[in-house]
């Protein structure tokens, strides 16, 4: 029996609206990651310029901006998720595009730190709609297709991660404010495009009543604890997410300290990481899920993540670090599989709340992960120690992945009194 969704004035029918909607979401995520990469090489320099070249103070202020951005993600992701369950995904996603455009315009105009902080707050709030984008994907795809779709969405992250910083460096070399104007233009154009092409994915009959209790970060987590499997999967997600932040937090310092790498070697390595991730998510998720099922794909993905982080921490020379990259790339199959498993365990009217809660967990990771791993790295290389362990932060991240794996195995194991038994929940 065909499944239909509301598609606005322009499109109708699940197949066509689903494809058009997914294409728009893909482009939105790609552009968001591209503009995030565009501004990453120039934002620290802009802060330093505003503070008169005081590098130490600039570093502290930039760290404060990062924490503030993550705090906005934590607070507003559940709010936007609940609003999307009540009013639909389309208005939230479109407002996000225009909100990001506004934040980049303010940044380009900013002559004071105060205005720059306002711009970062707006960016953090509107970037919190990533969860709504994931809910949109859950709306327009069958449960058995979601892991592959989330994997394709991961390609957008990888491509933006590869291309964004390079373009930001080129344009920022001409004018440090130029990348922000480009980012604003891309976000605004995508929002205008969405006004005409993006169909609504959540039918009015399936929308949930507005609940501010569920919209606050703590209340939103209640859904994740609603039953055993979802609680286990969300705990695993939280551990895995915090572990991810070891890379952006200490990789540059670690590579310089242990291998003597400069900007060129670091840049090339990050490009290799992005390329390997894109290859894994573009070509491997669908066949692996078809072969193993979502549960076992998640388990093996987490195992590869733990092994990859261990190799990064152990690697006595740069060439051994590079060996860990393809292993780490296979960690990329875990996220889409975990998303698919969790979306299949809540109703259609709760998809926004689910994704909002997961995004809030991501915000927590963004606040505590960098602090944890930079502290561990500083401890591991401090003078006067009786042993040298510069890879300690990566070992901790590896342990988080293996602990997440154990939690998944235990919490998703079928029980005899379970009414519903999924194929992917077969014992390994």
HELIX and SHEET records of a PDB file:
HELIX    1   1 UNK A   14  UNK A   50  1                                  37    
HELIX    2   2 UNK A   55  UNK A   87  1                                  33    
HELIX    3   3 UNK A   89  UNK A  109  1                                  21    
HELIX    4   4 UNK A  113  UNK A  127  1                                  15    
HELIX    5   5 UNK A  130  UNK A  140  1                                  11    
HELIX    6   6 UNK A  143  UNK A  145  5                                   3    
HELIX    7   7 UNK A  146  UNK A  174  1                                  29    
HELIX    8   8 UNK A  178  UNK A  197  1                                  20    
HELIX    9   9 UNK A  204  UNK A  206  5                                   3    
HELIX   10  10 UNK A  212  UNK A  215  1                                   4    
HELIX   11  11 UNK A  217  UNK A  224  1                                   8    
HELIX   12  12 UNK A  228  UNK A  259  1                                  32    
HELIX   13  13 UNK A  263  UNK A  283  1                                  21    
HELIX   14  14 UNK A  285  UNK A  292  1                                   8    
HELIX   15  15 UNK A  294  UNK A  314  1                                  21    
HELIX   16  16 UNK A  318  UNK A  329  1                                  12    
HELIX   17  17 UNK A  332  UNK A  343  1                                  12    
HELIX   18  18 UNK A  348  UNK A  350  5                                   3    
HELIX   19  19 UNK A  351  UNK A  380  1                                  30    
HELIX   20  20 UNK A  392  UNK A  411  1                                  20    
HELIX   21  21 UNK A  423  UNK A  425  5                                   3    
END                                                                             
